[in-house]
Amino acid sequence: MPRPSRGFVGPIIACLGVALLGEIDLRAGEDPRKAEAFLLQLRERGYFDLASDYIERLRSDPGIGEPLKGQLDYHEGRALIDEASRTTDLARRRELLDRAAGRLEAFIKDRPEDATTLEALVEIARSLFERGHLARLVGEDSQDAERKAAKLDESRATYQQAADAYARAAERLEASYKTKAGYLPNGDPRIEERNRVRNAMLDASLKQGIALYELAQSHPPDSKERAEILDQAIARFDALYKSNRTELAGIAAQMFQAKCFEEQGKIGEAIGIYHQVLDQPNPALRDLKRNVHYFYIVALTKRKQFPLAADEAVKWLQTYDRRDERRSMEGVGVYYELARSLDAQITPETPKAERDPAAKKIVEALSQVVRTPTRYKTDALALLKKYKPNVAVEAREIARLSFDEALNQGEEALASREWDRAIALLRAAGAKADPRRNGERIDLARYNLAYACYMNKQLPEAEVLAGHLARRRPRWEFAPASSSLAMQAILDQYNTPPHVDRAGDLDRYVELAEYTAATWPDREEADDARIMLGQIHQGRGEYDRAIADFDGVRERSPRRLEARTRLGGAHWAKSRSLARGGDEKKAEADAEAAQAVAILRQALDDRKAAGVPEGDAGYLGNAADLGSALTESGKVDEALAALRPIVEAQGSKSGPAYGRLMESYLLAQINAGQVEPAIASMRAVEESGDGANRAQLYYKLGRLLEGELDELRKANQPQKLAKMKESFRTFLMALAQSKNGQTFESLRWAAEGLLSLDAGAEAEGVLRGLIDESEADADFKKQQGATERLLRAKVKLANALRIQKKFDQAASVVDELLADATYKRYLDPLVEKGELLDAQAEAGQGSWNAAGAHWQDVAQKLGRSRPRPESYFDAWYRAAVAYAKQKQTAKARQTLTAIIRLNPGVGGPAMKQKYEDLLATLK
């Protein structure tokens, strides 16, 4: 979650766009001829609040006419993107970008394509670029691996959208420019318009290449995707440079072409170009040379020329010494490269007199890096801890600090992730604050304290502090972020054992989430709250409330597509609930199911239209939900048609999202009776993750397929049931006989599936082969859990023999297990022996007396456990059944009633019902 901090950082692309527009003197006034120039100056100098106020004043000024009056949305959108690119509050950055996109889209709607309208297309592309940059920063700052991966995928998709949007804008600008080509006499007012269109065209073309460069950076260094995208970027920069060698756009293209060469390992070639640009004396190139000089320092570090890189970094900081320059993206990067270069020069042999000053410089440089969210922050934090490990917090030291000192040091400790120290300092700041003088800074200190408590796992305190801020100061800039932090603290308490009051946690979350959605309905935090509320209400079976929650997510929300997918899922869950109500609810259930399919299909189409990659986790989840809904609605052919092209398009065949997709595809294939394709899908599922993940997929698939069989049994559809059983049996046998990519888990799962179909002979064959192969495999025996896995396989072998009435062979397997010191301490062989004794007695080849005695012995052994497991109650139940079979009705009744009297819950509702049902038969 976001944490407010001071300062700002702007990506490289921001300064290039501004530089192309030139300089205008700062002057105020309501004259329409001067107002636009004044707005530009406000934006360039970072006076965004003043720019916003000025735009609002112009909106209500009757003296401002067209064209400026109609262009105010455009100017506001540009200002919002500029502000977003410089703020360090990532949540606010997202909000600003949302507002900017809304203003720009409102501006271009129903407008002729004049120069300003075409420039707005470039700004919309810039907002997409900034979104990609934001997603990357959020992902890199996240401690959660799944969220990190999701944000990286979002970043890639958005950078691609930005590159495409820049390309479209450049194409339309070029077409417009061509209409203005040709001779124009000096002084012709059309010259200014033509130059403006041309500058915008060059700007869009340049930024298309930069978006491609950033997209390439989001892929692993040695990946094929990265190399291919870098080649595309180089081609774009090369074309732009060759046609505009002496202009700023051409020189900037040359700079980025060199950067791409550097990324390809052609460092010497890149450095040559950097020198060529740096040697140009033109003062108008200051901002551009600032970037080039930074790139040069990075190249030197890659060449391991650490002393020279450090010297150049110091030179850069001396040359570009303005506050905004040092806090720019490249400024933070220079501090990071300086620290890296100094660190690389320190060895165990470095004298202390040299090491200590160097270490101090490293800490000073890295302290500047970790204060702002950039791609360098995570690595900078790791290096900072090497030279500045967490220090103890001394009460006497803190007592001497003023409010400002404690607050500043607390923020520095936060940036360094020294949570204990940050908590102590920020608490001290709060105690020393003067509410009459410090105002919002006190609230900021409290928010940061809540954040530090959250990161330090002091969740109740974080919830109270942040929740109080959200409710007491709803108009405060960071109140929505405070509410988000409090909600996350509640969720973490809910998910962290021991669970003290999970129901209470959920109720508090619901109450705060509803407050958030009502108080800031147009904020991203409100959408997050709505989506979580929908999940909670759906989990509680409150489907209509869940539907309302998901449907309430804003049209422009970055999570809109996710919300639509969840909305379809909520309608589907409601349809399944209604279907359980029988024929009188069938029409309503069918209507809900049709609505679910329509929403899921539209959400998938919207993802395609938005350019979401087909490998995106959300895209795959959406497709999997649609496929499952179609299959379970009886539209198997439609499910296969929807899923097949998506499955075939997958380049990466691993991870939980791909596993979900293949589960849905496999279910459709099973329902269609496509055994061979289903086997191929099962293999793909098997290869989609590591051993532990594959095992979970097997179990989940087994439950899913068995659930289909159960539904057919409940529906009393014997023909469909028989067909499904036969398909499942054929599938399992083909899987078991496959020689490629087989694992212990996949074979065991196949055998257990066959047992569930009473295919004892087939299961026996699979299990014997599995056991023999595993016992001969020395590597398998060394694996963790190998003993338990072999035990389960042998117990299942006894089960397979038992259902074939091969009682002597089954007894031999069980007795061998019970005689083995490794296995006899486990419960499974004892339970299987009881099952075997029951089966022998039922077949007239054994006695119910022996069965009853065995189950009584098992129950007495389990009775020592606290709390008593369900198997304890099941053992007494089995003993009572054996007594009843011997006509010892009174003993059976006495056994059951005694257990119920001593243990009223009887291990759970299902077991209690079994007891009561058996008692009802004992007359």
Secondary structure, 3 states (H helix, E strand, C coil): CCCCCCCECCCHHHHHHHHCCCCCCCCCCCCHHHHHHHHHHHHHCCCHHHHHHHHHHHHCCCCCCCCCHHHHHHHHHHHHHHHHHHECCHHHHHHHHHHHHHHHHHHHCCCCCCHHHHHHHHHHHHHHHHHHHHHHHHHHHCCCHHHHHHHHHHHHHHHHHHHHHHHHHHHHHHHHHHHCCCCCCCCCCHHHHHHHHHHHHHHHHHHHHHHHHHHHHCCCCCCHHHHHHHHHHHHHHHHHHHHCCCCHHHHHHHHHHHHHHHHCCCHHHHHHHHHHHHCCCCHHHHHHHHHHHHHHHHHHHHCCCHHHHHHHHHHHHHHCCCHHHHCCHHHHHHHHHHHHHHHHHCCCCCCHHHHHHHHHHHHHHHHHHCCCCCCCHHHHHHHHHHHCCCCCCCHHHHHCCCHHHHHHHHHHHHHCCCHHHHHHHHHHHHHHCCHHHHCHHHHHHHHHHHHHHHHCCCHHHHHHHHHHHHHHCCCCCCHHHHHHHHHHHHHHHHHCCCCCCHHHHHHHHHHHHHHHHHHCCCCHHHHHHHHHHHHHHHHCCCHHHHHHHHHCCCCCCCCHHHHHHHHHHHHHHHHHHHHCCCHHHHHHHHHHHHHHHHHHHHHHHHHHHCCCCCCCHHHHHHHHHHHHHHHHCCCHHHHHHHHHHHHHCCCCCCCHHHHHHHHHHHHHHHHCCCHHHHHHHHHHHHCCCCHHHHHHHHHHHHHHHHHHHHHHHHCCCHHHHHHHHHHHHHHHHHHHHCCCCCCHHHHHHHHHHHHHCCCHHHHHHHHHHHHHHHHCCHHHHHCCCHHHHHHHHHHHHHHHHHHCCCHHHHHHHHHHHHHCCCCCCCCHHHHHHHHHHHHHHHCCCCCHHHHHHHHHHHHHHHCCCCCCCHHHHHHHHHHHHHHHHCCCHHHHHHHHHHHHHHCCCCCCHHHHHHHHHHHHHCC
